[in-house]
């Protein structure tokens, strides 16, 4: 995996962790995706009370990056 891909994966995990910390499900991410990344489901998905969250909308992920590494990984 190229350095740019590793960096993109890292920031995607950080972005998901922010939602999970607030007890929210990251938009566009399935419970299976979270399990594959090693995250637990957010509190709201496990049937626990959801913590209070600010009224500001969350930013969309920057998932427009596509690796064009010559090794194809």
C-alpha positions as CSV (number, residue, x, y, z in Angstrom):
1,X,0.0,0.0,0.0
2,X,1.4,3.4,-0.9
3,X,1.9,6.1,1.6
4,X,-1.0,8.2,0.3
5,X,-3.4,5.2,0.7
6,X,-2.1,4.5,4.2
7,X,-2.7,8.2,5.1
8,X,-6.2,8.1,3.6
9,X,-7.1,5.0,5.6
10,X,-5.7,6.5,8.8
11,X,-7.8,9.7,8.4
12,X,-10.9,7.7,7.5
13,X,-10.5,5.7,10.7
14,X,-10.1,9.0,12.7
15,X,-13.2,10.4,11.0
16,X,-15.2,7.3,12.0
17,X,-13.8,7.3,15.5
18,X,-15.2,10.8,16.0
19,X,-18.7,9.7,15.2
20,X,-18.4,6.6,17.3
21,X,-17.2,8.6,20.3
22,X,-20.4,10.7,20.0
23,X,-22.5,7.5,19.9
24,X,-23.4,8.1,16.2
25,X,-23.1,5.8,13.2
26,X,-20.8,7.4,10.6
27,X,-22.8,8.2,7.4
28,X,-22.2,5.7,4.6
29,X,-20.5,3.1,6.9
30,X,-22.2,-0.2,7.7
31,X,-21.9,-2.1,10.9
32,X,-19.9,-4.7,9.0
33,X,-17.5,-2.0,7.9
34,X,-17.0,-0.9,11.5
35,X,-16.4,-4.5,12.6
36,X,-13.8,-5.0,9.8
37,X,-11.9,-1.9,11.1
38,X,-12.0,-3.2,14.6
39,X,-14.5,-0.7,16.0
40,X,-17.5,-1.5,18.3
41,X,-20.9,-0.3,17.2
42,X,-21.9,3.1,18.5
43,X,-23.9,3.2,21.7
44,X,-27.1,4.0,19.8
45,X,-26.7,0.9,17.7
46,X,-26.1,-1.3,20.9
47,X,-29.4,-0.1,22.4
48,X,-27.8,2.3,24.9
49,X,-28.7,6.0,25.4
50,X,-27.0,8.3,22.9
51,X,-25.0,11.2,24.4
52,X,-26.0,14.7,23.7
53,X,-24.4,16.0,20.5
54,X,-23.9,19.6,19.3
55,X,-26.4,20.9,16.7
56,X,-23.7,21.5,14.0
57,X,-23.9,19.1,11.1
58,X,-21.0,16.7,10.5
59,X,-18.7,17.2,7.6
60,X,-18.8,14.7,4.7
61,X,-15.8,12.4,4.4
62,X,-13.1,13.2,1.8
63,X,-13.3,9.8,0.0
64,X,-12.6,11.1,-3.5
65,X,-9.0,9.8,-3.4
66,X,-8.1,6.9,-5.7
67,X,-4.7,5.3,-5.6
68,X,-2.9,5.4,-8.9
69,X,0.2,3.7,-7.6
70,X,2.0,1.7,-10.3
71,X,2.1,-1.4,-8.1
72,X,-1.7,-1.5,-8.1
73,X,-2.1,-1.9,-4.3
